[in-house]
Amino acid sequence: MSDAVVDKFFDVLQNIEFAIFGVYEDEATLLDLEVIDALDGLVRRYGAEEQNHTPPALRLSERAKHVYLVVEQVCEWRLGRASLSEDQNEPSIPMEERYSVADILLCLKRIRKSVKLWNEQGGRQGYLDYISKFLGG
């Protein structure tokens, strides 16, 4: 069964999931629910931006905040507004590889859906364990 969002945005989804996996590698006690909290916050942030509203204040645990920040960095890079590294001389992503805020929102929502699915099937770290099979080597 084909998934239109996955087919169209595979590279962005992979970038975001790799960022999430990086946090999981650093913090083995990270839970799927913390990933969901971070993704919910990012959906609210970019949704507010899309509607020209101020994003709501967030209340996240430290681990959820860590996920939020690394995924936000990837999103900003894919939007063409930031580099992936601290090096400001690094060029941003080429224009033809940039996406809109609406595209980023679709990607965040798709990953959130996946986290919820794998969490239901695999428990507290079901999603994280699932992506580890593909990204963990």
A tleap script that builds the chain and sets N, CA, C and O, in Angstrom:
source leaprc.protein.ff14SB
mol = sequence {
  NMET SER ASP ALA VAL VAL ASP LYS PHE PHE
  ASP VAL LEU GLN ASN ILE GLU PHE ALA ILE
  PHE GLY VAL TYR GLU ASP GLU ALA THR LEU
  LEU ASP LEU GLU VAL ILE ASP ALA LEU ASP
  GLY LEU VAL ARG ARG TYR GLY ALA GLU GLU
  GLN ASN HIE THR PRO PRO ALA LEU ARG LEU
  SER GLU ARG ALA LYS HIE VAL TYR LEU VAL
  VAL GLU GLN VAL CYS GLU TRP ARG LEU GLY
  ARG ALA SER LEU SER GLU ASP GLN ASN GLU
  PRO SER ILE PRO MET GLU GLU ARG TYR SER
  VAL ALA ASP ILE LEU LEU CYS LEU LYS ARG
  ILE ARG LYS SER VAL LYS LEU TRP ASN GLU
  GLN GLY GLY ARG GLN GLY TYR LEU ASP TYR
  ILE SER LYS PHE LEU GLY CGLY
}
set mol.1.N position { 0.845 -1.180 0.000 }
set mol.1.CA position { 0.000 0.000 0.000 }
set mol.1.C position { 0.890 1.244 0.000 }
set mol.1.O position { 1.808 1.358 0.812 }
set mol.2.N position { 0.620 2.142 -0.886 }
set mol.2.CA position { 1.419 3.342 -1.036 }
set mol.2.C position { 0.907 4.444 -0.116 }
set mol.2.O position { -0.297 4.565 0.113 }
set mol.3.N position { 1.812 5.231 0.399 }
set mol.3.CA position { 1.492 6.366 1.247 }
set mol.3.C position { 1.995 7.608 0.518 }
set mol.3.O position { 3.202 7.777 0.346 }
set mol.4.N position { 1.087 8.474 0.092 }
set mol.4.CA position { 1.442 9.634 -0.728 }
set mol.4.C position { 2.439 10.554 -0.027 }
set mol.4.O position { 3.348 11.077 -0.672 }
set mol.5.N position { 2.285 10.760 1.274 }
set mol.5.CA position { 3.210 11.639 2.004 }
set mol.5.C position { 4.598 11.020 2.033 }
set mol.5.O position { 5.596 11.710 1.823 }
set mol.6.N position { 4.662 9.720 2.293 }
set mol.6.CA position { 5.957 9.033 2.320 }
set mol.6.C position { 6.599 9.086 0.938 }
set mol.6.O position { 7.792 9.362 0.814 }
set mol.7.N position { 5.812 8.823 -0.092 }
set mol.7.CA position { 6.350 8.839 -1.452 }
set mol.7.C position { 6.893 10.215 -1.833 }
set mol.7.O position { 7.966 10.317 -2.428 }
set mol.8.N position { 6.166 11.257 -1.497 }
set mol.8.CA position { 6.552 12.612 -1.904 }
set mol.8.C position { 7.663 13.209 -1.043 }
set mol.8.O position { 8.500 13.962 -1.541 }
set mol.9.N position { 7.672 12.874 0.247 }
set mol.9.CA position { 8.589 13.533 1.184 }
set mol.9.C position { 9.536 12.561 1.883 }
set mol.9.O position { 9.955 12.811 3.013 }
set mol.10.N position { 9.870 11.476 1.232 }
set mol.10.CA position { 10.700 10.446 1.863 }
set mol.10.C position { 11.973 11.037 2.471 }
set mol.10.O position { 12.340 10.694 3.595 }
set mol.11.N position { 12.644 11.916 1.737 }
set mol.11.CA position { 13.911 12.481 2.222 }
set mol.11.C position { 13.719 13.322 3.480 }
set mol.11.O position { 14.541 13.259 4.394 }
set mol.12.N position { 12.655 14.101 3.538 }
set mol.12.CA position { 12.395 14.935 4.717 }
set mol.12.C position { 12.034 14.056 5.909 }
set mol.12.O position { 12.529 14.269 7.016 }
set mol.13.N position { 11.177 13.075 5.683 }
set mol.13.CA position { 10.798 12.158 6.754 }
set mol.13.C position { 12.020 11.441 7.311 }
set mol.13.O position { 12.164 11.272 8.522 }
set mol.14.N position { 12.890 11.025 6.408 }
set mol.14.CA position { 14.114 10.343 6.828 }
set mol.14.C position { 15.009 11.285 7.639 }
set mol.14.O position { 15.581 10.869 8.646 }
set mol.15.N position { 15.135 12.533 7.219 }
set mol.15.CA position { 15.922 13.514 7.968 }
set mol.15.C position { 15.381 13.679 9.386 }
set mol.15.O position { 16.141 13.681 10.354 }
set mol.16.N position { 14.060 13.817 9.496 }
set mol.16.CA position { 13.430 14.019 10.804 }
set mol.16.C position { 13.596 12.773 11.677 }
set mol.16.O position { 13.928 12.880 12.857 }
set mol.17.N position { 13.370 11.613 11.106 }
set mol.17.CA position { 13.499 10.391 11.903 }
set mol.17.C position { 14.942 10.150 12.325 }
set mol.17.O position { 15.187 9.637 13.417 }
set mol.18.N position { 15.888 10.508 11.488 }
set mol.18.CA position { 17.283 10.353 11.874 }
set mol.18.C position { 17.613 11.279 13.047 }
set mol.18.O position { 18.374 10.902 13.938 }
set mol.19.N position { 17.042 12.492 13.052 }
set mol.19.CA position { 17.252 13.417 14.173 }
set mol.19.C position { 16.668 12.832 15.458 }
set mol.19.O position { 17.299 12.891 16.513 }
set mol.20.N position { 15.467 12.271 15.367 }
set mol.20.CA position { 14.840 11.644 16.539 }
set mol.20.C position { 15.699 10.482 17.024 }
set mol.20.O position { 15.937 10.336 18.223 }
set mol.21.N position { 16.160 9.662 16.096 }
set mol.21.CA position { 16.992 8.515 16.451 }
set mol.21.C position { 18.282 8.971 17.147 }
set mol.21.O position { 18.751 8.307 18.071 }
set mol.22.N position { 18.854 10.091 16.710 }
set mol.22.CA position { 20.060 10.617 17.342 }
set mol.22.C position { 19.842 10.930 18.811 }
set mol.22.O position { 20.716 10.679 19.640 }
set mol.23.N position { 18.678 11.477 19.135 }
set mol.23.CA position { 18.363 11.745 20.541 }
set mol.23.C position { 18.229 10.427 21.294 }
set mol.23.O position { 18.713 10.300 22.419 }
set mol.24.N position { 17.581 9.455 20.684 }
set mol.24.CA position { 17.409 8.143 21.315 }
set mol.24.C position { 18.763 7.478 21.574 }
set mol.24.O position { 18.951 6.836 22.607 }
set mol.25.N position { 19.690 7.628 20.654 }
set mol.25.CA position { 21.038 7.075 20.869 }
set mol.25.C position { 21.709 7.716 22.069 }
set mol.25.O position { 22.410 7.042 22.823 }
set mol.26.N position { 21.500 9.015 22.253 }
set mol.26.CA position { 22.091 9.744 23.384 }
set mol.26.C position { 21.352 9.489 24.688 }
set mol.26.O position { 21.955 9.497 25.762 }
set mol.27.N position { 20.046 9.264 24.594 }
set mol.27.CA position { 19.201 9.129 25.777 }
set mol.27.C position { 18.339 7.871 25.632 }
set mol.27.O position { 17.205 7.931 25.156 }
set mol.28.N position { 18.888 6.758 26.043 }
set mol.28.CA position { 18.233 5.462 25.851 }
set mol.28.C position { 16.909 5.341 26.603 }
set mol.28.O position { 16.124 4.436 26.322 }
set mol.29.N position { 16.652 6.235 27.550 }
set mol.29.CA position { 15.388 6.184 28.294 }
set mol.29.C position { 14.300 7.048 27.647 }
set mol.29.O position { 13.206 7.171 28.197 }
set mol.30.N position { 14.583 7.641 26.501 }
set mol.30.CA position { 13.584 8.425 25.769 }
set mol.30.C position { 12.365 7.554 25.478 }
set mol.30.O position { 12.502 6.384 25.118 }
set mol.31.N position { 11.187 8.123 25.635 }
set mol.31.CA position { 9.944 7.392 25.401 }
set mol.31.C position { 9.223 7.922 24.170 }
set mol.31.O position { 9.373 9.086 23.798 }
set mol.32.N position { 8.445 7.056 23.547 }
set mol.32.CA position { 7.627 7.470 22.409 }
set mol.32.C position { 6.746 8.657 22.770 }
set mol.32.O position { 6.570 9.562 21.954 }
set mol.33.N position { 6.189 8.670 23.977 }
set mol.33.CA position { 5.303 9.769 24.375 }
set mol.33.C position { 6.030 11.104 24.405 }
set mol.33.O position { 5.431 12.145 24.137 }
set mol.34.N position { 7.312 11.079 24.730 }
set mol.34.CA position { 8.096 12.322 24.696 }
set mol.34.C position { 8.316 12.773 23.257 }
set mol.34.O position { 8.330 13.971 22.974 }
set mol.35.N position { 8.486 11.820 22.355 }
set mol.35.CA position { 8.604 12.143 20.932 }
set mol.35.C position { 7.286 12.744 20.446 }
set mol.35.O position { 7.287 13.732 19.712 }
set mol.36.N position { 6.165 12.150 20.854 }
set mol.36.CA position { 4.856 12.677 20.473 }
set mol.36.C position { 4.679 14.095 21.008 }
set mol.36.O position { 4.197 14.968 20.287 }
set mol.37.N position { 5.061 14.337 22.259 }
set mol.37.CA position { 4.963 15.685 22.828 }
set mol.37.C position { 5.757 16.690 22.000 }
set mol.37.O position { 5.279 17.789 21.718 }
set mol.38.N position { 6.976 16.306 21.612 }
set mol.38.CA position { 7.820 17.193 20.809 }
set mol.38.C position { 7.187 17.457 19.449 }
set mol.38.O position { 7.155 18.597 18.984 }
set mol.39.N position { 6.682 16.402 18.811 }
set mol.39.CA position { 6.046 16.558 17.502 }
set mol.39.C position { 4.774 17.388 17.606 }
set mol.39.O position { 4.498 18.203 16.726 }
set mol.40.N position { 3.995 17.193 18.668 }
set mol.40.CA position { 2.800 18.020 18.882 }
set mol.40.C position { 3.190 19.496 18.978 }
set mol.40.O position { 2.539 20.361 18.393 }
set mol.41.N position { 4.253 19.764 19.718 }
set mol.41.CA position { 4.725 21.145 19.856 }
set mol.41.C position { 5.163 21.735 18.526 }
set mol.41.O position { 4.889 22.899 18.235 }
set mol.42.N position { 5.839 20.934 17.729 }
set mol.42.CA position { 6.286 21.413 16.420 }
set mol.42.C position { 5.112 21.626 15.468 }
set mol.42.O position { 5.120 22.574 14.682 }
set mol.43.N position { 4.112 20.762 15.529 }
set mol.43.CA position { 2.916 20.947 14.706 }
set mol.43.C position { 2.223 22.250 15.113 }
set mol.43.O position { 1.785 23.013 14.251 }
set mol.44.N position { 2.121 22.506 16.404 }
set mol.44.CA position { 1.522 23.774 16.859 }
set mol.44.C position { 2.364 24.970 16.421 }
set mol.44.O position { 1.822 25.995 16.009 }
set mol.45.N position { 3.683 24.841 16.510 }
set mol.45.CA position { 4.582 25.936 16.141 }
set mol.45.C position { 4.451 26.285 14.662 }
set mol.45.O position { 4.246 27.447 14.311 }
set mol.46.N position { 4.569 25.274 13.791 }
set mol.46.CA position { 4.507 25.537 12.350 }
set mol.46.C position { 3.077 25.815 11.886 }
set mol.46.O position { 2.872 26.540 10.913 }
set mol.47.N position { 2.091 25.246 12.574 }
set mol.47.CA position { 0.696 25.569 12.270 }
set mol.47.C position { 0.393 27.020 12.565 }
set mol.47.O position { -0.283 27.689 11.783 }
set mol.48.N position { 0.891 27.514 13.694 }
set mol.48.CA position { 0.709 28.924 14.039 }
set mol.48.C position { 1.417 29.815 13.019 }
set mol.48.O position { 0.879 30.842 12.604 }
set mol.49.N position { 2.608 29.424 12.624 }
set mol.49.CA position { 3.347 30.208 11.629 }
set mol.49.C position { 2.575 30.278 10.316 }
set mol.49.O position { 2.482 31.338 9.695 }
set mol.50.N position { 2.031 29.155 9.905 }
set mol.50.CA position { 1.293 29.102 8.647 }
set mol.50.C position { 0.073 30.034 8.676 }
set mol.50.O position { -0.331 30.566 7.642 }
set mol.51.N position { -0.503 30.226 9.857 }
set mol.51.CA position { -1.680 31.077 10.002 }
set mol.51.C position { -1.325 32.479 10.491 }
set mol.51.O position { -2.205 33.260 10.854 }
set mol.52.N position { -0.020 32.793 10.499 }
set mol.52.CA position { 0.470 34.099 10.954 }
set mol.52.C position { 0.065 34.414 12.391 }
set mol.52.O position { -0.281 35.549 12.716 }
set mol.53.N position { 0.113 33.396 13.242 }
set mol.53.CA position { -0.144 33.566 14.663 }
set mol.53.C position { 1.142 33.342 15.439 }
set mol.53.O position { 2.102 32.763 14.931 }
set mol.54.N position { 1.141 33.804 16.660 }
set mol.54.CA position { 2.271 33.546 17.548 }
set mol.54.C position { 2.154 32.123 18.064 }
set mol.54.O position { 1.089 31.718 18.529 }
set mol.55.N position { 3.248 31.351 17.986 }
set mol.55.CA position { 3.166 29.974 18.490 }
set mol.55.C position { 2.906 29.966 19.998 }
set mol.55.O position { 3.374 30.852 20.713 }
set mol.56.N position { 2.172 28.980 20.476 }
set mol.56.CA position { 1.895 28.899 21.910 }
set mol.56.C position { 3.155 28.545 22.698 }
set mol.56.O position { 4.086 27.939 22.168 }
set mol.57.N position { 3.163 28.929 23.955 }
set mol.57.CA position { 4.263 28.546 24.846 }
set mol.57.C position { 4.196 27.035 25.055 }
set mol.57.O position { 3.113 26.455 25.139 }
set mol.58.N position { 5.345 26.422 25.135 }
set mol.58.CA position { 5.403 24.967 25.284 }
set mol.58.C position { 5.869 24.585 26.674 }
set mol.58.O position { 6.689 25.269 27.286 }
set mol.59.N position { 5.333 23.486 27.157 }
set mol.59.CA position { 5.781 22.886 28.408 }
set mol.59.C position { 6.203 21.473 28.077 }
set mol.59.O position { 5.366 20.578 27.952 }
set mol.60.N position { 7.495 21.272 27.936 }
set mol.60.CA position { 8.024 19.969 27.552 }
set mol.60.C position { 9.013 19.474 28.594 }
set mol.60.O position { 9.703 20.267 29.235 }
set mol.61.N position { 9.076 18.168 28.758 }
set mol.61.CA position { 10.120 17.584 29.597 }
set mol.61.C position { 11.470 17.866 28.933 }
set mol.61.O position { 11.522 18.276 27.773 }
set mol.62.N position { 12.537 17.651 29.655 }
set mol.62.CA position { 13.872 17.901 29.089 }
set mol.62.C position { 14.133 17.046 27.858 }
set mol.62.O position { 14.666 17.533 26.861 }
set mol.63.N position { 13.762 15.783 27.926 }
set mol.63.CA position { 14.000 14.901 26.769 }
set mol.63.C position { 13.115 15.289 25.593 }
set mol.63.O position { 13.574 15.277 24.450 }
set mol.64.N position { 11.854 15.635 25.850 }
set mol.64.CA position { 10.965 16.077 24.764 }
set mol.64.C position { 11.491 17.376 24.155 }
set mol.64.O position { 11.419 17.574 22.942 }
set mol.65.N position { 12.015 18.252 24.999 }
set mol.65.CA position { 12.580 19.510 24.509 }
set mol.65.C position { 13.798 19.246 23.617 }
set mol.65.O position { 14.005 19.930 22.615 }
set mol.66.N position { 14.592 18.254 23.992 }
set mol.66.CA position { 15.754 17.889 23.188 }
set mol.66.C position { 15.305 17.420 21.801 }
set mol.66.O position { 15.863 17.841 20.788 }
set mol.67.N position { 14.290 16.545 21.761 }
set mol.67.CA position { 13.740 16.083 20.484 }
set mol.67.C position { 13.207 17.270 19.697 }
set mol.67.O position { 13.478 17.400 18.503 }
set mol.68.N position { 12.458 18.125 20.353 }
set mol.68.CA position { 11.875 19.312 19.701 }
set mol.68.C position { 12.972 20.139 19.021 }
set mol.68.O position { 12.839 20.521 17.859 }
set mol.69.N position { 14.037 20.408 19.743 }
set mol.69.CA position { 15.087 21.276 19.212 }
set mol.69.C position { 15.830 20.662 18.031 }
set mol.69.O position { 16.130 21.363 17.065 }
set mol.70.N position { 16.129 19.374 18.088 }
set mol.70.CA position { 16.858 18.767 16.963 }
set mol.70.C position { 15.958 18.625 15.739 }
set mol.70.O position { 16.413 18.810 14.610 }
set mol.71.N position { 14.690 18.299 15.954 }
set mol.71.CA position { 13.774 18.191 14.823 }
set mol.71.C position { 13.490 19.584 14.245 }
set mol.71.O position { 13.403 19.746 13.028 }
set mol.72.N position { 13.348 20.570 15.105 }
set mol.72.CA position { 13.148 21.946 14.625 }
set mol.72.C position { 14.329 22.380 13.754 }
set mol.72.O position { 14.133 23.030 12.727 }
set mol.73.N position { 15.534 22.031 14.149 }
set mol.73.CA position { 16.718 22.388 13.365 }
set mol.73.C position { 16.650 21.759 11.973 }
set mol.73.O position { 16.970 22.413 10.981 }
set mol.74.N position { 16.240 20.506 11.897 }
set mol.74.CA position { 16.093 19.834 10.605 }
set mol.74.C position { 15.007 20.521 9.775 }
set mol.74.O position { 15.186 20.750 8.579 }
set mol.75.N position { 13.888 20.845 10.411 }
set mol.75.CA position { 12.793 21.515 9.694 }
set mol.75.C position { 13.240 22.870 9.158 }
set mol.75.O position { 12.957 23.213 8.010 }
set mol.76.N position { 13.926 23.626 9.976 }
set mol.76.CA position { 14.407 24.942 9.542 }
set mol.76.C position { 15.394 24.804 8.384 }
set mol.76.O position { 15.401 25.627 7.468 }
set mol.77.N position { 16.224 23.767 8.428 }
set mol.77.CA position { 17.158 23.509 7.331 }
set mol.77.C position { 16.396 23.168 6.058 }
set mol.77.O position { 16.717 23.686 4.988 }
set mol.78.N position { 15.387 22.299 6.161 }
set mol.78.CA position { 14.610 21.907 4.986 }
set mol.78.C position { 13.783 23.070 4.441 }
set mol.78.O position { 13.434 23.086 3.261 }
set mol.79.N position { 13.470 24.039 5.295 }
set mol.79.CA position { 12.789 25.254 4.851 }
set mol.79.C position { 13.755 26.248 4.206 }
set mol.79.O position { 13.327 27.221 3.585 }
set mol.80.N position { 15.049 26.003 4.354 }
set mol.80.CA position { 16.062 26.890 3.799 }
set mol.80.C position { 16.372 28.083 4.672 }
set mol.80.O position { 16.899 29.086 4.191 }
set mol.81.N position { 16.050 27.985 5.956 }
set mol.81.CA position { 16.229 29.124 6.862 }
set mol.81.C position { 17.402 28.968 7.817 }
set mol.81.O position { 17.702 29.888 8.579 }
set mol.82.N position { 18.063 27.828 7.789 }
set mol.82.CA position { 19.176 27.589 8.706 }
set mol.82.C position { 20.073 26.501 8.132 }
set mol.82.O position { 19.669 25.731 7.261 }
set mol.83.N position { 21.300 26.456 8.641 }
set mol.83.CA position { 22.194 25.360 8.271 }
set mol.83.C position { 22.049 24.273 9.332 }
set mol.83.O position { 21.479 24.505 10.398 }
set mol.84.N position { 22.561 23.107 9.034 }
set mol.84.CA position { 22.467 22.010 9.991 }
set mol.84.C position { 23.558 22.052 11.051 }
set mol.84.O position { 23.461 21.382 12.079 }
set mol.85.N position { 24.579 22.829 10.799 }
set mol.85.CA position { 25.679 22.879 11.767 }
set mol.85.C position { 25.778 24.268 12.371 }
set mol.85.O position { 25.096 25.202 11.951 }
set mol.86.N position { 26.627 24.377 13.345 }
set mol.86.CA position { 26.871 25.668 13.997 }
set mol.86.C position { 27.647 26.614 13.082 }
set mol.86.O position { 27.671 27.824 13.305 }
set mol.87.N position { 28.275 26.057 12.058 }
set mol.87.CA position { 29.086 26.838 11.135 }
set mol.87.C position { 28.185 27.686 10.233 }
set mol.87.O position { 27.527 27.166 9.332 }
set mol.88.N position { 28.165 28.982 10.487 }
set mol.88.CA position { 27.304 29.880 9.719 }
set mol.88.C position { 27.784 30.062 8.283 }
set mol.88.O position { 27.050 30.588 7.447 }
set mol.89.N position { 29.022 29.626 7.988 }
set mol.89.CA position { 29.540 29.718 6.623 }
set mol.89.C position { 29.068 28.557 5.758 }
set mol.89.O position { 29.213 28.588 4.536 }
set mol.90.N position { 28.504 27.538 6.391 }
set mol.90.CA position { 27.993 26.394 5.642 }
set mol.90.C position { 26.781 26.860 4.830 }
set mol.90.O position { 25.895 27.531 5.361 }
set mol.91.N position { 26.746 26.509 3.562 }
set mol.91.CA position { 25.595 26.927 2.761 }
set mol.91.C position { 24.319 26.233 3.225 }
set mol.91.O position { 24.344 25.095 3.694 }
set mol.92.N position { 23.214 26.941 3.084 }
set mol.92.CA position { 21.937 26.313 3.414 }
set mol.92.C position { 21.554 25.364 2.291 }
set mol.92.O position { 22.265 25.245 1.293 }
set mol.93.N position { 20.463 24.714 2.459 }
set mol.93.CA position { 20.008 23.721 1.484 }
set mol.93.C position { 19.697 24.413 0.144 }
set mol.93.O position { 19.167 25.524 0.135 }
set mol.94.N position { 20.019 23.771 -0.972 }
set mol.94.CA position { 19.729 24.388 -2.275 }
set mol.94.C position { 18.236 24.679 -2.456 }
set mol.94.O position { 17.388 23.970 -1.913 }
set mol.95.N position { 17.930 25.704 -3.204 }
set mol.95.CA position { 16.552 26.153 -3.401 }
set mol.95.C position { 15.626 25.016 -3.866 }
set mol.95.O position { 14.492 24.908 -3.398 }
set mol.96.N position { 16.107 24.180 -4.778 }
set mol.96.CA position { 15.250 23.115 -5.316 }
set mol.96.C position { 14.966 22.003 -4.310 }
set mol.96.O position { 14.108 21.155 -4.551 }
set mol.97.N position { 15.683 22.002 -3.182 }
set mol.97.CA position { 15.456 20.992 -2.150 }
set mol.97.C position { 14.716 21.559 -0.934 }
set mol.97.O position { 14.559 20.868 0.073 }
set mol.98.N position { 14.269 22.797 -1.025 }
set mol.98.CA position { 13.542 23.422 0.080 }
set mol.98.C position { 12.061 23.076 0.002 }
set mol.98.O position { 11.515 22.791 -1.063 }
set mol.99.N position { 11.441 23.112 1.163 }
set mol.99.CA position { 10.019 22.798 1.261 }
set mol.99.C position { 9.281 23.944 1.930 }
set mol.99.O position { 9.896 24.817 2.543 }
set mol.100.N position { 7.965 23.937 1.810 }
set mol.100.CA position { 7.123 24.961 2.433 }
set mol.100.C position { 6.770 24.544 3.862 }
set mol.100.O position { 6.963 23.393 4.255 }
set mol.101.N position { 6.253 25.498 4.624 }
set mol.101.CA position { 5.790 25.199 5.978 }
set mol.101.C position { 4.667 24.159 5.914 }
set mol.101.O position { 4.603 23.271 6.764 }
set mol.102.N position { 3.790 24.257 4.924 }
set mol.102.CA position { 2.709 23.275 4.769 }
set mol.102.C position { 3.274 21.872 4.554 }
set mol.102.O position { 2.751 20.902 5.101 }
set mol.103.N position { 4.337 21.761 3.761 }
set mol.103.CA position { 4.977 20.466 3.536 }
set mol.103.C position { 5.573 19.918 4.834 }
set mol.103.O position { 5.420 18.737 5.148 }
set mol.104.N position { 6.241 20.775 5.571 }
set mol.104.CA position { 6.854 20.361 6.839 }
set mol.104.C position { 5.774 19.887 7.807 }
set mol.104.O position { 5.961 18.898 8.516 }
set mol.105.N position { 4.655 20.589 7.835 }
set mol.105.CA position { 3.547 20.172 8.698 }
set mol.105.C position { 3.038 18.780 8.321 }
set mol.105.O position { 2.773 17.959 9.198 }
set mol.106.N position { 2.903 18.514 7.029 }
set mol.106.CA position { 2.482 17.180 6.589 }
set mol.106.C position { 3.458 16.116 7.082 }
set mol.106.O position { 3.051 15.051 7.547 }
set mol.107.N position { 4.729 16.413 6.974 }
set mol.107.CA position { 5.761 15.458 7.399 }
set mol.107.C position { 5.711 15.212 8.906 }
set mol.107.O position { 5.774 14.067 9.354 }
set mol.108.N position { 5.598 16.277 9.680 }
set mol.108.CA position { 5.533 16.134 11.135 }
set mol.108.C position { 4.305 15.324 11.547 }
set mol.108.O position { 4.388 14.470 12.430 }
set mol.109.N position { 3.179 15.590 10.913 }
set mol.109.CA position { 1.958 14.861 11.236 }
set mol.109.C position { 2.075 13.389 10.831 }
set mol.109.O position { 1.568 12.513 11.532 }
set mol.110.N position { 2.728 13.119 9.724 }
set mol.110.CA position { 2.901 11.731 9.272 }
set mol.110.C position { 3.782 10.948 10.238 }
set mol.110.O position { 3.497 9.796 10.563 }
set mol.111.N position { 4.854 11.587 10.691 }
set mol.111.CA position { 5.728 10.908 11.653 }
set mol.111.C position { 5.004 10.716 12.984 }
set mol.111.O position { 5.135 9.668 13.616 }
set mol.112.N position { 4.250 11.708 13.405 }
set mol.112.CA position { 3.485 11.581 14.654 }
set mol.112.C position { 2.524 10.395 14.564 }
set mol.112.O position { 2.370 9.644 15.526 }
set mol.113.N position { 1.884 10.230 13.417 }
set mol.113.CA position { 0.983 9.098 13.196 }
set mol.113.C position { 1.745 7.775 13.322 }
set mol.113.O position { 1.241 6.820 13.913 }
set mol.114.N position { 2.950 7.723 12.768 }
set mol.114.CA position { 3.779 6.525 12.845 }
set mol.114.C position { 4.194 6.237 14.286 }
set mol.114.O position { 4.175 5.086 14.722 }
set mol.115.N position { 4.569 7.283 15.025 }
set mol.115.CA position { 4.962 7.090 16.428 }
set mol.115.C position { 3.794 6.489 17.204 }
set mol.115.O position { 3.979 5.553 17.983 }
set mol.116.N position { 2.603 7.021 16.995 }
set mol.116.CA position { 1.430 6.508 17.716 }
set mol.116.C position { 1.142 5.056 17.346 }
set mol.116.O position { 0.834 4.245 18.220 }
set mol.117.N position { 1.238 4.722 16.069 }
set mol.117.CA position { 0.995 3.354 15.617 }
set mol.117.C position { 1.971 2.375 16.262 }
set mol.117.O position { 1.562 1.368 16.840 }
set mol.118.N position { 3.265 2.678 16.159 }
set mol.118.CA position { 4.277 1.752 16.684 }
set mol.118.C position { 4.278 1.730 18.206 }
set mol.118.O position { 4.649 0.722 18.808 }
set mol.119.N position { 3.867 2.827 18.836 }
set mol.119.CA position { 3.750 2.849 20.286 }
set mol.119.C position { 2.625 1.914 20.735 }
set mol.119.O position { 2.775 1.182 21.713 }
set mol.120.N position { 1.511 1.941 20.024 }
set mol.120.CA position { 0.393 1.045 20.352 }
set mol.120.C position { 0.790 -0.415 20.169 }
set mol.120.O position { 0.389 -1.278 20.951 }
set mol.121.N position { 1.580 -0.685 19.132 }
set mol.121.CA position { 1.951 -2.068 18.843 }
set mol.121.C position { 3.116 -2.570 19.683 }
set mol.121.O position { 3.186 -3.752 20.022 }
set mol.122.N position { 4.041 -1.652 20.020 }
set mol.122.CA position { 5.267 -2.105 20.671 }
set mol.122.C position { 5.537 -1.585 22.061 }
set mol.122.O position { 6.569 -1.911 22.647 }
set mol.123.N position { 4.637 -0.783 22.606 }
set mol.123.CA position { 4.843 -0.297 23.965 }
set mol.123.C position { 5.579 1.026 24.035 }
set mol.123.O position { 5.668 1.769 23.057 }
set mol.124.N position { 6.102 1.299 25.220 }
set mol.124.CA position { 6.658 2.617 25.558 }
set mol.124.C position { 7.736 3.127 24.598 }
set mol.124.O position { 7.873 4.336 24.411 }
set mol.125.N position { 8.489 2.232 24.001 }
set mol.125.CA position { 9.527 2.606 23.047 }
set mol.125.C position { 9.340 1.864 21.722 }
set mol.125.O position { 10.305 1.616 20.998 }
set mol.126.N position { 8.107 1.518 21.419 }
set mol.126.CA position { 7.821 0.752 20.213 }
set mol.126.C position { 8.286 1.443 18.939 }
set mol.126.O position { 8.896 0.816 18.073 }
set mol.127.N position { 7.999 2.725 18.827 }
set mol.127.CA position { 8.427 3.483 17.642 }
set mol.127.C position { 9.948 3.592 17.598 }
set mol.127.O position { 10.564 3.365 16.556 }
set mol.128.N position { 10.541 3.937 18.721 }
set mol.128.CA position { 11.994 4.112 18.769 }
set mol.128.C position { 12.712 2.802 18.463 }
set mol.128.O position { 13.724 2.799 17.762 }
set mol.129.N position { 12.205 1.707 18.975 }
set mol.129.CA position { 12.789 0.406 18.658 }
set mol.129.C position { 12.605 0.074 17.181 }
set mol.129.O position { 13.495 -0.493 16.547 }
set mol.130.N position { 11.446 0.430 16.640 }
set mol.130.CA position { 11.163 0.166 15.225 }
set mol.130.C position { 12.144 0.915 14.323 }
set mol.130.O position { 12.735 0.314 13.426 }
set mol.131.N position { 12.324 2.218 14.548 }
set mol.131.CA position { 13.234 2.970 13.660 }
set mol.131.C position { 14.683 2.575 13.889 }
set mol.131.O position { 15.518 2.732 12.998 }
set mol.132.N position { 14.989 2.063 15.078 }
set mol.132.CA position { 16.363 1.610 15.347 }
set mol.132.C position { 16.778 0.478 14.414 }
set mol.132.O position { 17.954 0.343 14.078 }
set mol.133.N position { 15.811 -0.332 13.999 }
set mol.133.CA position { 16.102 -1.440 13.080 }
set mol.133.C position { 16.623 -0.925 11.746 }
set mol.133.O position { 17.429 -1.587 11.091 }
set mol.134.N position { 16.170 0.239 11.348 }
set mol.134.CA position { 16.532 0.802 10.058 }
set mol.134.C position { 17.671 1.808 10.139 }
set mol.134.O position { 18.479 1.915 9.216 }
set mol.135.N position { 17.734 2.538 11.235 }
set mol.135.CA position { 18.717 3.613 11.346 }
set mol.135.C position { 19.905 3.257 12.229 }
set mol.135.O position { 20.933 3.934 12.194 }
set mol.136.N position { 19.768 2.198 13.018 }
set mol.136.CA position { 20.788 1.836 13.975 }
set mol.136.C position { 21.937 1.025 13.412 }
set mol.136.O position { 22.958 0.845 14.076 }
set mol.137.N position { 21.783 0.543 12.216 }
set mol.137.CA position { 22.868 -0.183 11.579 }
set mol.137.C position { 22.960 -1.591 11.927 }
set mol.137.O position { 23.846 -2.291 11.438 }
savepdb mol mol.pdb
quit
